[in-house]
Amino acid sequence: MKNIHIVGARPQFVKLAPLSRALRPYSKEIIIHTGQHYDISMSESFFTDLDIPQPDYNLDVGSGSQGYQTARMIEGLENLLIKEKPDLVIVYGDTNSTLAGALVAAKLQIPSAHVEACLRSFNRTMPEEINRIVADHTCDLLLCPTKSAMQNAALEGLQEKSYLVGDIMTDSVSYGKKKAAERSNILQEISLSPKDYYLLTLHRPYNVDDPVHLKMILDGLDKLGKKVIFPVHPRTRKVINDTLQQSWKNVILTEPKSYLDFIQLHQNASLMITDSGGVQKEAYLLKVPCVTLRTETEWIETVESGWNLLLPPQSRDFPGKILSFNPPKDHPELYGSGVSETMAELILKRGIHAD
């Protein structure tokens, strides 16, 4: 059996690692990197940190508008899938790489699987929401991480091809924590003590593309009286450099971090502040309280557990509510275990093969 994994961004590299390891003894694995994240700290280092083979192909798509980026991916992926003739295409998450991979596989009538399927934020202004919906309705095997995802599948008539497998990031985080303990010295390098700082990630266009809005967020966080470590996405760094005066006392901007350095920073933070979907879940798995700077989340169970607080930055409570946020002692298991092996068994034994 020949599988092609299509990835292009940090969260997808993290999900790819355990599934590729689980499938590798039984099938030929080909990795296509679309080049959606092209900064070395956000791309190549993840393959090294997570012990993933280097990609067999890199489309080097880079940045650009949604249409330009997706079109380049579709063109490149079509040529490679025709050349390689895989039995299965595997896509991950909700990026433009996910959308392009699912569409090309469907057009070429190649069976496909979607890892992290049937999540919904119910906010169609988010490009990621459109990507998820299209991928779920075009892929042949939907690997769902949560019960709420399965409920979404049923509501959209997708239940016959959907399976509750748990969340593969449970495997990724477990592996990453072990490797980070062995290889990362990031706390010493930037003179941090455990639980003495907040960690911040921002990348949603509505939070970072408008300089006035971005400044409001960073100014508010600067007033919390605690170090806020902010590994800055290259696109956001450009907004800051071009339009903002960097005069914050507590917000500390750094370069993007490798996966192992990031997970070491994350598990030792007293609080995660983010607008990312995957980072919310990673925070839960690391038992780190999370404040999500959005009005909605795909990971509603983390909010229901009390470990994740939805706090739109434009709300009257921002940022003061961060200081009073205190999760409960109870931390239920939400995402399963041994997920990559469950996924691999489904892929290998459920007859997902080309006709």
C-alpha positions in Angstrom: 0.0 0.0 0.0 1.3 3.5 -0.9 0.1 6.5 1.2 0.7 10.1 0.4 0.6 12.6 3.4 -0.1 16.2 2.4 1.1 18.8 4.9 2.1 22.4 4.9 1.9 24.0 8.3 3.1 23.4 11.9 0.0 21.7 13.3 0.0 19.3 10.4 3.7 18.3 10.9 2.7 17.5 14.6 -0.2 15.3 13.5 1.7 13.6 10.7 4.6 12.4 13.0 2.8 9.7 15.0 0.6 8.4 12.2 3.5 8.1 9.8 5.4 6.2 12.4 2.5 3.8 12.9 2.0 3.2 9.2 5.6 3.0 8.1 6.2 -0.7 8.9 3.2 -1.7 6.8 3.1 0.6 3.9 5.1 3.0 1.7 4.9 6.5 3.0 5.4 9.6 0.8 5.3 13.1 2.3 4.4 16.1 0.2 5.1 19.5 1.9 3.2 22.2 0.1 5.6 24.9 1.5 2.7 26.8 3.1 4.9 27.5 6.1 8.3 28.4 4.6 10.2 29.8 7.5 12.8 27.2 8.6 11.8 27.5 12.3 8.2 26.8 11.3 8.9 24.0 8.9 12.1 22.1 8.5 13.0 22.0 12.2 9.7 20.2 12.9 10.7 17.3 10.8 14.0 17.0 12.7 12.4 17.5 16.2 9.6 14.9 15.6 11.8 12.4 13.8 9.8 12.6 10.6 11.6 11.7 7.3 12.3 14.8 5.2 9.5 15.4 2.6 9.8 13.5 -0.6 8.5 16.6 -2.4 8.2 20.3 -1.5 6.0 22.5 -3.6 7.6 25.7 -2.1 4.3 27.6 -2.5 5.1 30.2 0.2 2.7 33.0 1.0 0.1 34.8 -1.0 -3.6 35.3 -1.2 -6.0 32.4 -0.4 -6.8 31.9 -4.1 -3.2 32.2 -5.3 -1.8 29.9 -2.6 -4.5 27.2 -3.0 -4.3 27.3 -6.8 -0.6 26.7 -6.8 -1.0 23.8 -4.4 -3.7 22.2 -6.6 -1.6 22.4 -9.7 1.5 21.0 -8.0 -0.4 18.3 -6.1 -2.3 17.1 -9.2 1.0 16.5 -11.1 2.5 14.6 -8.2 -0.6 12.4 -7.5 -0.8 11.5 -11.2 2.9 10.6 -11.1 2.9 8.6 -7.8 -0.6 6.9 -8.1 -1.1 6.4 -4.4 -3.7 4.1 -2.8 -4.6 6.7 -0.3 -4.1 10.4 0.2 -4.1 11.6 3.9 -4.8 15.3 4.7 -4.7 16.9 8.1 -6.5 19.7 9.9 -8.0 22.8 8.2 -5.4 24.7 6.2 -5.3 25.5 2.5 -3.1 22.5 2.1 -5.9 20.4 3.5 -8.4 21.9 1.1 -6.1 21.5 -1.9 -5.2 17.9 -1.1 -8.8 16.8 -0.6 -10.0 18.5 -3.8 -7.2 17.0 -6.0 -7.7 13.5 -4.6 -11.5 13.7 -5.2 -11.0 15.0 -8.7 -8.6 12.2 -9.5 -10.8 9.6 -7.8 -8.1 8.6 -5.3 -9.4 7.5 -1.9 -8.6 10.0 0.9 -8.7 10.3 4.6 -9.1 13.4 6.8 -7.3 13.5 10.2 -9.1 15.7 12.7 -12.3 15.6 10.8 -15.7 17.1 11.4 -14.7 19.9 13.7 -16.8 23.0 13.4 -16.4 26.5 14.8 -19.6 27.5 13.0 -17.9 30.7 12.0 -17.8 30.8 8.2 -15.8 34.0 8.1 -12.8 31.8 9.1 -11.1 30.3 6.0 -10.3 27.2 8.1 -14.0 26.5 8.6 -14.6 26.4 4.8 -11.5 24.2 4.4 -12.8 21.7 7.0 -16.3 21.5 5.5 -15.0 20.9 2.0 -12.5 18.3 3.1 -15.1 16.4 5.1 -17.5 16.3 2.3 -14.9 15.1 -0.3 -12.8 12.7 1.7 -13.7 9.0 2.0 -12.6 8.3 5.5 -13.2 10.8 8.3 -11.1 10.3 11.5 -12.9 12.2 14.2 -11.2 13.3 17.4 -14.2 13.9 19.7 -17.8 13.0 20.3 -18.9 16.5 19.3 -17.1 16.0 15.9 -19.1 12.8 15.5 -22.3 14.7 16.2 -21.3 17.2 13.5 -20.8 14.4 11.1 -24.3 13.0 11.8 -25.9 16.5 11.3 -24.2 16.8 7.9 -25.0 13.2 6.8 -21.4 12.0 7.0 -21.7 9.4 9.8 -21.3 6.4 7.5 -17.7 7.3 6.7 -16.8 8.8 10.1 -15.0 7.1 13.0 -14.4 8.2 16.6 -10.6 7.6 17.0 -9.5 10.2 19.6 -7.1 13.0 19.0 -3.7 12.2 17.5 -2.1 15.1 19.3 -2.2 13.0 22.5 0.5 10.9 20.9 2.3 13.9 19.5 2.4 15.7 22.8 3.5 12.6 24.7 6.4 12.1 22.3 7.3 15.8 22.1 7.5 16.1 25.9 9.9 13.3 26.1 12.1 14.7 23.3 11.9 18.2 24.7 13.2 17.0 28.0 16.2 15.5 26.3 17.0 18.2 23.7 15.6 21.6 24.7 17.3 24.2 26.9 15.1 27.1 25.9 14.2 28.2 29.4 17.9 28.6 30.3 18.6 30.3 27.0 16.1 33.1 27.5 16.4 33.2 31.3 12.9 32.0 32.3 11.7 30.1 35.4 8.9 27.6 35.2 5.4 29.1 35.7 6.9 32.6 35.9 5.5 33.7 32.5 2.6 33.6 30.1 3.0 32.2 26.5 1.3 34.0 23.6 0.6 32.9 20.0 -1.4 35.0 17.5 -2.0 34.3 13.8 -5.7 34.8 13.0 -6.1 37.6 10.4 -8.7 39.4 12.5 -6.2 39.7 15.4 -2.9 40.4 13.6 -3.6 42.1 10.2 -5.1 45.3 11.6 -2.2 47.2 13.4 -4.7 49.1 15.6 -6.3 45.9 16.8 -2.9 44.1 17.2 -1.6 47.0 19.3 -4.7 46.9 21.5 -4.1 43.3 22.3 -0.4 43.7 23.0 -0.9 46.8 25.0 -3.5 45.1 27.1 -1.3 42.0 27.8 1.6 44.3 28.7 -0.4 45.6 31.6 -0.9 42.2 33.2 2.4 42.6 35.1 4.0 39.3 34.0 6.3 38.4 31.2 4.5 37.4 28.1 6.7 35.4 25.7 5.5 35.9 22.1 7.1 33.8 19.4 6.1 35.9 16.4 4.9 34.5 13.1 6.9 36.2 10.2 3.7 37.8 8.8 2.9 39.3 12.2 6.4 40.5 12.7 6.2 42.5 9.5 3.0 44.2 10.7 4.7 45.1 14.0 7.9 46.3 12.3 6.1 48.3 9.7 3.4 50.0 11.8 3.9 49.7 15.5 6.3 51.1 18.0 7.7 48.3 20.1 7.6 49.9 23.5 6.2 47.0 25.7 7.7 46.3 29.0 6.4 42.8 29.6 5.6 41.5 26.1 8.8 39.9 24.9 8.9 39.2 21.1 11.0 36.3 20.0 11.6 34.4 16.7 9.4 31.4 16.0 10.5 28.4 18.0 11.2 24.8 17.0 8.6 22.3 18.1 10.6 21.0 21.0 11.5 24.5 22.3 7.9 25.5 21.9 6.5 22.5 23.8 9.1 23.1 26.5 7.9 26.8 26.8 4.3 25.7 26.7 4.4 23.1 29.4 6.3 25.4 31.8 4.1 28.5 31.2 1.6 29.5 33.9 -0.9 30.3 31.1 -1.3 30.0 27.4 -2.9 32.9 25.5 -3.7 32.1 21.9 -6.1 32.3 18.9 -5.0 29.0 17.5 -7.1 25.9 17.5 -4.3 23.3 17.9 -2.6 25.2 20.7 -5.8 25.2 22.7 -5.8 21.5 22.6 -2.1 21.2 23.3 -2.6 23.4 26.3 -5.2 21.0 27.6 -3.0 18.0 27.1 -0.2 19.7 28.9 -2.6 20.7 31.7 -1.8 24.4 31.1 -4.8 26.9 31.6 -5.6 28.5 28.3 -7.2 31.9 27.3 -8.5 31.9 23.7 -8.7 35.3 22.1 -11.7 34.4 20.0 -15.5 34.3 20.2 -15.7 30.6 19.4 -13.7 27.4 19.4 -13.6 24.1 17.6 -12.6 22.5 20.9 -15.7 23.3 22.9 -15.0 20.5 25.4 -11.9 22.3 26.7 -14.2 25.3 27.5 -16.8 23.1 29.1 -14.1 21.5 31.3 -13.2 24.9 32.6 -9.6 24.8 31.4 -10.1 27.1 28.4 -11.6 30.6 28.6 -13.0 32.3 25.5 -12.1 36.0 25.8 -12.5 38.2 22.6 -9.9 41.0 22.8 -12.6 43.6 22.0 -14.7 42.6 25.0 -15.0 44.9 28.0 -13.4 42.2 30.2 -10.2 42.1 28.3 -7.5 41.8 29.6 -8.5 41.9 33.3 -10.4 38.6 33.2 -7.2 36.8 32.5 -6.0 37.6 36.0 -9.0 36.0 37.6 -9.1 32.9 35.4 -8.6 29.8 37.5 -9.4 26.3 36.1 -10.8 23.5 38.3 -8.7 20.8 39.9 -10.5 18.1 37.8 -8.9 17.4 34.4 -10.8 14.7 32.6 -9.3 12.7 29.7 -11.0 14.1 26.6 -8.9 12.9 23.7 -8.1 9.2 24.2 -4.8 7.4 23.9 -2.9 5.2 21.4 -4.7 7.2 18.7 -2.2 6.8 15.9 -2.4 3.0 16.2 -6.2 3.1 16.0 -6.0 5.3 12.9 -3.4 3.0 11.3 -5.6 -0.1 11.9 -8.6 1.6 10.3 -6.5 2.6 7.3 -4.9 -0.8 6.9 -7.8 -3.1 7.7 -10.9 -1.2 6.5 -10.0 -1.7 2.8 -9.2 1.9 1.9 -7.6 1.1 -1.4 -7.9 2.4 -4.9 -10.3 0.6 -7.2 
